[in-house]
Amino acid sequence: MYGNAGAYNAYNQNNIQVESPYKLIEMMYEGILRFSMQAKKSIRENNVEKKIYWINRITNIFIELLNSLDMDAGGDISHYLNGLYSYQLQTLSEANIENNEEKIDGVIKVVKGLLEAWRETTKNEMD
């Protein structure tokens, strides 16, 4: 599903030490959730600069997740995630243009589901 070396190397270059590639994916999902709350707050406060900053942070994580997918080894799951992540990027772009918190809520809902599923499927690897 994921070619963990790419994501792992990118984060190591930023001096973030991660115990495992499984934990890295979890941290990326958690980052999306945190940054999404900040983006929503910025929309409510009409702070365009901060809104763009936070949406760009979320976008960068989704791009890294996309780049980390191993389309050959991951099979159907990788193809599904590729489409799902791409759709989230489109939704974020619309949220940015429209100042639409509900679109960000949609991204949050999807990522919460992904995070829960990721934790469930990787709990043995992360222990």
Secondary structure, DSSP 8 states (H G I E B T S, - for coil): -B-HHHHHHHHHHTT---S-HHHHHHHHHHHHHHHHHHHHHHHHTT-HHHHHHHHHHHHHHHHHHHHHB-HHHHHHHHHHHHHHHHHHHHHHHHHHHHT-HHHHHHHHHHHHHHHHHHHHHHHHHH-
